[in-house]
Amino acid sequence: MISEFRVLNWRSFERARLFFDRKNLLVGVNGSGKSNLLEALGFLGLLRSFRTARINELVRHEANSFHLRGVWQESGSQSTLEVAVSNSNERLLTVNGGRERSGRDFIRHYFPVIFAPEDMEIVCGAPGVRRRFFDMVACQLSAGYVNILHDYLSALKLRNMLLKSPRKADPAKLEIYEELMAESAAELTLRRSKFIEEFNRMLAAIAPENKETVSVEYHPQCSDGAAAYAEAFARSRRREMEKRTTLTGCHLDDYRFFLGKQAMRGFASNGQNRMAALNSKLAASRMLMQNHGAEKLVALIDDVTGELDQRHQAMFFDTIAPAGQMFFTCTSIPDGGFFKDAKVHNLPL
């Protein structure tokens, strides 16, 4: 678990140092910084925010960078994890004082899962929201998935750079990156298909009493291997040279949620969408605990249990109870035996 946590120039925090237990309550009025602190804990584990992709929104006003430091304790040993990021997106990662050059290695120390009101967008929002969610869970589960995704996105970035420079974007140069993308895309599509099969099994196990099961369908742009991807890139090359961006590939794949046989988007109620999103996060939590051990899961719960009835609250608490560490945001200390052993942190600090 994270026993000690320091933040410097992160959002509303100029400087703070906290000591955590396994179960923690972040208590304060709206706007006191509870979600900001939860976001910082997630960032140290994921190297990304669950609220924004813009680094300058994370850096405190009038500061040039932020710095997060956490002491991670596990099985009698500890590691000091630090990340510093500037407004210009320059990043420094250190583990026990030594520089860590690979973000892919840095995010293997602990595995945060964030539960937030915005999660409903996973079900009914834009395709990119779903891709980011499923890619992140798959990356947490498998270092191999991280590597394949990195290879594909790196080649995609270089190809788009050529497309944005018409004088350099001749077909021969584009084809070099298309070959790299095709191989990675074929492997990524296969891994995504297998991942969704496992995810659906876990999702069904979360709420087995429901008459209509929530499930997810993966919709790739292409599913016939590297040769088919290469042909698709070649067919769209002229149009992409005109549009100056890549319009074909698995960076545009979608996932669709179903309630029984009915697509949920545009059909399901807000309550059904909310529960499907919540159960998806619980399914991800169970998969991570089974894969890496419960002690490595850090559950970050940002005001999502208040609207649940007693049955669903009990199911939620039962599912995350084995987690190595838990953080809850609330405006007042909640009733119930689940929180009797929680450490209370009153905000603002």
C-alpha positions, 0 to 999 in steps of 0.5 A: 500500500501507499504508506506516505504520499507527497504532492507539490504544485498539483492542482489546488495543492501547493505542498502536502504530505500524508500518511495512509492506512489500508482504508482511507476516508478523504472528508471535506466540503465540495471543492476542498481538493478530495478529487484532486488528491485521488487523481494524484494517487491514480497518476502516480500509478498510471502516469495519466489522469482520469480527468484530463489529458492536458498536463497544464491543467494538473500543474498548480497555477503559476507553477512550472511543474508538479512533483508526486512522491509515494512510498509503496510498501508490499510484503515487507519491502518498500519502493519510493516512486516519484514522478515530476512533470513540467508544463512542457510535458517533460517527465522524470521518473525515479524509483528508489532515487534511480532514474526509471526511463520506461513508463511501462516499467514504472506502472507495474508497481501498483494498479489503481482503479478509479471509480468516478461519476464520469464513468458512465461515459464508458458506456454511453460516451464517445468511442475514444472513452471506451478504448482508453478504458479497455486499453488501460485495463489490458495494459495493467494486466499484461506488459505484452499488451503495453508493448504492442500498443506502444509499437502501434501508436509510435508508428501511427505518430510517425506516419501522421507526422509525414501526412502533415508534411505533404512534401515528405508524405510520398507513398514509399515512406508511408508504406514503411510505417504501414508495415509496422502498423499492420503487424502491431495492429493484427496482434493488438486486435487479437489481444483485444478480442481475447481480453473482451472474452475474459472481461465479459466472463468477469462482468457476468460474474459481478451480478449473476442474479440479473435477468439481462446480462450486460456484455461488451462487443469488440468492433475492430476495423479489421480482423483478418490479420496483418495482410488485411490491415496492410491492404486497408492502409494502402486503399485509404492512403490517397484520401489520408494524404488529402486529409493529412491524418490516418483514418484507418486502423485499430486506434479507431476501434470501438466497443459496444455495451449490450443489455441482453441483446439490446445495444445500451447506447441510446436505449438504456436509462441513466441508472442502467448506464451507471450500473454497467459502468460501475460493474465494469470497473468492478470487473476490472478490479477483480481481473487485476486482483486475480492476475497480480494479487489483491495487495497490488490493487488500489481502489480510488472511489470518488463519490460513487456509492452514495446513490446505490441501494443497500444491496448494490452497496453491499455488493460493491464493498464485498467486491473491493474488500480484498484490495490492498488499499482503498480511498473514499471521498465523502463530505461527511464520515459515512455510517456503516461498519465497512468504514469503522476501521478507516483512517480519516483525512480532513480536507482542505489540509 
